[in-house]
């Protein structure tokens, strides 16, 4: 477990570099990320490379004993490249080129840009690939940030046609798959197909779903090309990419297969402010962060990295990009760092070393203020470094008892046809995860094609496109299983299944969804389970089944049914109902769920149990009497952290 920091030597006078490097090492920093936005300094003119400054920066950091994460600089193509090749620019949904002047101004489908990406990656890797201080690589930076996964440019349209031709082989097969007879949408050739934007009204949902798949494949191909170069020219170094929070426009599992480890950029307060959370929660967790936002992504990216992952950018203070940007509470940066380590992080790297006094991110805090004085985030990082030295190394996280099936394709499909304002697959997945965490359970995220051997509880928040192989894997695991609403509701082409929902699940659970409806917020449906009253949210399905209900709607029809150890929900459960469902299934799986105090979360790693308090009040630490603490004690202060040793079973 190590600490890192993001550093931009090109932003600072060179006479600062040696002191920066010395102070990093003294603070307890081990890793320094550099270079992800430096293309214009590396290659100021086409084909003319200026390596001298970067050579000196690398040597300065190495002399202080620091390891370097070198980046490919492809997130920011320089102006001369854009001017020479305007076809590298992505186009937005309104058909407008997205121009130069910020970052991520390129199109994943541009063959010109792919060639340039390969060229600059080879140049940087050839220069530094075998340098002893370069221990890891980051490809690009935050794929898809600023809504840049999907482009509607002419080059994207041409690439999409080629993708369709390979997928369907004939335009007749395409027309059948898309149901193109509807509204006379049939095509005579692949060359007639356009991207699904600028239509008069809703575009064909099958067309849109394939466009999502195509765009995701483009990201994976772009990343794969860079990873192959880095493996060839820089053998023995880890390759990662820094993914983002609550971002689903490409399949991260697909990209992760070409990486050695996943990393992500953790901004707990920024994400709380920017996403769907109600005002009450935003106020409640204003400075400490939501109890489940960071954990959700830690567990997701541990899955994407097949057990190996880092935080590449950890929020150290106020950010600049949310609607409102409060400062973290005292102790919060320390707590977020320890939370990442509890979930298995190998490295937590802070963004950034020093707050920039210029350009777009001058309001974004760093470990140091712009006047080079250590800020509170830096002080808390130093505290964590001392605590890490005292605790010593920990082994990686073992397999959890609970698997949550996370499907990017499910998010795309429901996003295309939500049928209810506010029905977001990602939010449903998050709320399901939060219920598992409120029960004190550790969770692994797995893709739909995962081997589920060894899991005792498998939870699928919703899998609209349900493959028989997924059901086979769940059955082979012997786990208790939960399927959320809309599971099995679409074929791979995006059609309602011939035998209705839940598609292939019907072969194992005798039920049919005969009708669905969406409801206004606050209008139910009402649900009764074990004599208690609960509520669903936004969605209700009418089930035709002889299975005995575990919960019913107010008209007596089933809301939750079970067939042996497999369960199906016909609504999106509100929090209390979700908690009741998770508690029952966990006990059925032989687990020991325990309701956490509000705002408290726990996580196990390598014989230690960690606890965190995300509230502004003291909380009792949920440790057994006589616990042997290695961090904290029996009371969790606000932003408090505790850890105690757990005896092996």
PyMOL commands that set and color helices and strands:
alter all, ss='L'
color gray80, all
select helices_A, chain A and resi 9-11+14-27+39-42+52-63+79-84+86-88+111-128+154-168+171-178+182-184+190-192+205-233+252-256+268-274+279-284+293-304+332-342+376-391+408-416+425-438+468-477+503-507+575-588
alter helices_A, ss='H'
color red, helices_A
select strands_A, chain A and resi 2-6+29-34+67-71+134-138+238-240+242-243+262-266+309-315+347-351+402-405+443-446+457-460+480-483+511-518+526-529+532-545+549-553+558-563+566-569+571-573+600-605+608-613+619-620+629-631+635-636+641-645
alter strands_A, ss='S'
color yellow, strands_A
deselect
rebuild
show_as cartoon
